[in-house]
Amino acid sequence: MALSAAPGCRAGERGPRCRRPWKLLALGLLSASSVLAAAPGAGAMSREEKRRLGNQVLEMFDHAYSNYMEHAYPADELMPLTCRGRVRGQEPSRGDVDDALGKFSLTLIDTLDTLVVLNKTKEFEEAVKKVIKDVNLDNDIVVSVFETNIRVLGGLLGGHSVAIMLKEKGEYMQWYNGELLHMAKELGYKLLPAFNTTSGLPYPRVNLKFGVRHPEARTGTETDTCTACAGTLILEFAALSRFTGTSIFEEYARKALDFIWEKRQRSSNLVGVTINIHTGDWVRKDSGVGAGIDSYYEYLLKAYVLLGDDSFLERFNTHYDAIMRYISQPPLLLDVHIHKPMLNARTWMDSLLAFFPGLQVLKGDIRPAIETHEMLYQVIKKHNFLPEAFTTDFRVHWAQHPLRPEFAESTYFLYKATGDPYYLEVGKTLIENLNKYARVPCGFAAMKDVRTGSHEDRMDSFFLAEMFKYLYLLFADKEDMIFDIEDYIFTTEAHLLPLWLSTTNQTISKKNTSTEYTELDDSNFDWTCPNTQILFPNDPMFAQSIREPLKNVVDKSCPRGISRVEESLGSGPKPPLRARDFMASNPEHLEILKKMGVSLIHLKDGRVQLVQHAVQAASSLDAEDGLRFMQEMIELSSQQQKEQQLPPRAVQIVSHPFFGRVVLTAGPAQFGMDLSKHKAGTRGFVATIKPYNGCSEITNPEAVKEKIALMQRGQCMFAEKARNIQKAGAIGGIVIDDNEGSSSDTAPLFQMAGDGKNTDDITIPMLFLFNKEGNIILDAIREYEAVEVLLSDKAKDRDLEMENMDQKSSENDSHKPNSEEAPSESQDAGAVSEEPEEGGESSAVGDSAPLSPASAASASVSMADQDPHASGPAETSAVEPACTPGDSQPQEQNIQTEASSKAHWDSKVQPMESILADWNEDIEAFEMMEKDEL
C-alpha cells in the first residue's frame, strides 16, 4: 500500500503524532465523498433515499427493541416466536450457546451504545437507569468468559463511553457518576479467576459468584479453549484498566495474547483453532479466519490502534502475511493445516469470516476485501441470508442464520473506504431481506433454515448491538450524528471505545522484548499515514472491475466457451478434459491434470485420490478447468447413489395476525403428497381431531372436513393416523410430538416412515412438528380460534393484501413480500417408521453434510459419508456437459450424492472412486467451533 506522510510527519516516521491520523483513516471512517466518484452506471443514491433507508433502520430497531422491553426484559434475550423472554434454566438447554446468558439482562446491556448511535438519547438514559437499578452481576451461574467479555463488559464500557460524552455536551446524563464503569469493574474482577492457569490463557467458563475452583463453581475442569476466546480480551480489559487506573486487567489480557503468539506455528506463522490452556499444545490444528480464530486477528490490529503498542501491529502483519499466503484464495478464504499450510483442512467456509473484508479495509488491503465481500454477497443473493456454513461451490453446508451482523459490518467499512454507492445498494438488500424473511410480530426471528425460510425462536443480543448500528451508520451522513464516530474504535461486538484511551493511564510497558518476529517484506509494515487517494485508486471503475468477474461465481455461468489448456501437447486450444473420459493410465490426461493444478495420488488400499491446488495451475483459466473437472468427477460418482431422503418442510401460519411471518420447521413423511412436486402446497384452516391421537375412526369429521388435522404423536403408526384423517375428509395432517418441550432448536428432524405396507392410498400431505413448534399453533388457536396454515416445501410469499387490511400490522405495510425460492438442500433427517409410547424411540439422524469440491483450492475426491438427502429426492442428474460458447446459464451441477466404486473406468486402471475426506470430522469440527464461538 502506497503511503504519504500526514501533516507534521516525515515519511517513515513512527511517532504518536503520525500514528493518530493513521488510526482514524485505517478504521475506514472516511468521508464517502472524499474518495471516489460514483461509478458510471452505478448511480449515486440520492440523499432522500439514504434518509428513507436510515429511517427504515430506525423503525426496524424500534420494532426489535420495544418487543424485547415489552415481552422479555429483564430476561437476557427475546424469543420472538413465542413473545417471551429466554431465561436460562427455564427453557430447554441449547448447549454451549446458552453460556452467553447470565441472568444479567444481556440484550439491554448489549444495546446501550446502539441507542446513542441511533440518536435515541432519551431511551439511552432510561436504559442506563434500568441497568443500574435492576442488573445483578453476582448470580450463581456459569457463563462464557469470551461472550461475557465482548457483550456485557464491552456493553458496559461502551455505555460508559457514550454516557460521559453526553454528559460533557451538557444536555443529557447530568446525573451520571460512572455507575456503568463501577459495574464493569465489578464484572472484570468476576472474570479474573478464569485466568488462574500456568499459561495465562483463561478457562473458557467462569461462575459469576464462585469463580472457577470453588467447590460450588461447577466449572474449572476444562482443558481447551478457542484461540478467539483467549485472544479477544485486550480491548475491553485494557479499556477497563485505562478508565479505572487498575492495571491488572490489561496485564492479564496481554499475557494471554503473548502466550498465543509464542505458541504460533513458527514455519507458517499460523495459529490453530483450539489450544490446551495448561500446556499450550494445539488441540485443533486447522487455521482460518472464521469461527474460533476470527477476532484474535481483529484484536491484534485494533489493540495497536487503541493502545499504540507497535508489537501488536508487528504480530498482526506477520499473521496477515501468512493468511494471504496460505488461507486467502480469492475470493475464497479456506482453512489450512498449520503444519502443512499448502493443504486445505476443509472445503467449506463459515459465515463468521464475513468480518474479514472489513478488517482488510482497516489494514488498507482493498482489492481482496472487495473480492471476498462480493463473493459473500452473491451467496446472500442466492439464499437471502448467509448460511452458517457453505461449500466452495456455494451450496448450504449449515443452513441456520442467527441474524449475524458481520457482513453488514464489512459492507459499512467498504463503503466508508471507497464511497462506492454500490455498497449502499447492498445495505438496502440486507434491509429488505430482514423485513421480508425474518420479521415477525414480536421482533426478528433467526432463520432455522435459509432454504425453507423456517424460523428459530431466537433473537440474539448481537442483532441489536451490531446489525442496526452498522446499517444506520451506512446510510447516515455526518450531520445525522450527535457525535463524531471517528473518535471511537469498534470492538468485535461493535461497542464504542474512545481513542483517547491510548494516552490515559499507561501503566504497561509497550515494548515486548521477549518475542521474535519473522523477517518479512518491508512493504508489510506500514507505519506512516495513508494517503486516502492512494488507499483507494481514484478510478471510478476500479471496484467495479474487481467485482465484475465474481458476478456469476455463485450462478456458475460460464465466462468462456472452451478450455485453454494450452498445449505443449498439441497446437491451439483443445476441448476440456471431461471426467467421464479420464483414464489414469493415459499420459496425456495426466499432463492435462498437472496443468490444471490437479495431482493424482495412489493410496495404499488401491484407491486413487485427486487433489486440486489452484495456485499450482499453469494459469487462472487452467485452474478454472481444474475446478470444473473436479466438480464433474464428484458428480459422476453421485449418479450411483441409490436413494435419497426428504428435506425438511415448512408450516407457515398465514392467518391474522401472522400473515406468513411465522414459519415452523417440519419433518416430512415418506408417504402421501410430495410437497416438493406441488409448489403451491396445501393451504387450509387447522382443526384438532377426536380422538387426539388419531389412532381410530375420527369422531368429529364435520370439524375436520376440508381442513388440516392436528393430532398427537403416539399409540399407532403414522400411516394409520393419515388414513383415518383422510377418511374423515381432511386435506392434510400435522402430527405434534407428545414429548413435552421437544423442539427443532435442540433436536434433529426426522421423517415419518410408512407402516411396511403399500401407502399409495394416502394422498394427503403429512408433516411432523416437535412439541414446541406444535404449541405455537395450538396457542394461536386458543387466542384467535381460526388459524390458517400453509404446508409446503419452503416458505411462500406473505399474504400482503390481508395484512394491509389488518390494523394491527399496519406498521409493516411498506414491506412488500417477494419470497424467492430457496435451494433444496436439507438438514439431517432420519426416518421413524413407527410410533412407540412416549420416550420409547429416538430418531435416526444423518451426520454428514453435502459434499462439494474445493474451488481455487485443494479439492479432494474420496469415498465419504453423505447427507442422505442433500438435494431432495429428484435432484440426482447425469453429468452436466461443459459450457459451450453459447452457454450463459447452465443448470446447476448436482455433486452431493454418495460416491460409488462402480464408476465406468478403463479396465486396465484401478477404479477411480470418488474420495472425499472424512466429513464426520468436519461436522465435529464445526460443532466444536459452535461451542466456542457461534
Secondary structure, DSSP 8 states (H G I E B T S, - for coil): ------TT--TT--SHHHHHHHHHHHTT---GGGT----TTT----HHHHHHHHHHHHHHHHHHHHHHHHHTTTSSEEETTTTEEE-TTTS---GGGGGG--SS-HHHHHHHHHHHHTT-HHHHHHHHHHHHHH-----S-EEEHHHIIIIIIHHHHHHHHHHHHHHHHTSS-TT--SHHHHHHHHHHHHHGGGG-SSSS---SEEETTTBTTSTTS------EEEHHHHHS-HHHHHHHHHHHS-THHHHHHHHHHHHHHHTSBTTTTB--SEEETTT--EEE-EE-SSTTTHHHHHHHHHHHHHH--HHHHHHHHHHHHHIIIIIEETTEE--EESSSTTSBS-SEEEGGGGGHHHHHHHHT-HHHHHHHHHHHHHHHHHHSS--SEEETTS-EEE--B----HHHHHHHHHHHHH--THHHHHHHHHHHHIIIIIEETTEE-EEEETTTTEEES-B-HHIIIIIHHHHHHHH--GGG-SS-GGGEEE-TT--EEEGGGGGSS--S-S--TT-------GGG---S---HHHHS-S-TTHHHHHHGGGTTTTTT--S-SS-----SSSSS------GGG--TT-HHHHHHHHHTTEEEEE-TTS-EEEEE-GGGSSSHHHHHHHHHHHHHHHHHHHTT--------EEEEE-STTTTT-EEEEEB-BSSS--GGG-TT-EEEEEEE-SSTT--S--S-HHHHTTSEEEEE--SS-HHHHHHHHHHTT-SEEEEE--STT--TTTS-EEEE---SS--TT--S-EEEE-HHHHHHHHHHHHHHS--EEEEESS-----HHHHHH-GGGGGGTT--------------EEEE-S--STTS--------------SSS--EEB-----TTTT-TT----------TT-SS-------S---TT----TTS-----B---HHHHHHHHHHHHHHT-
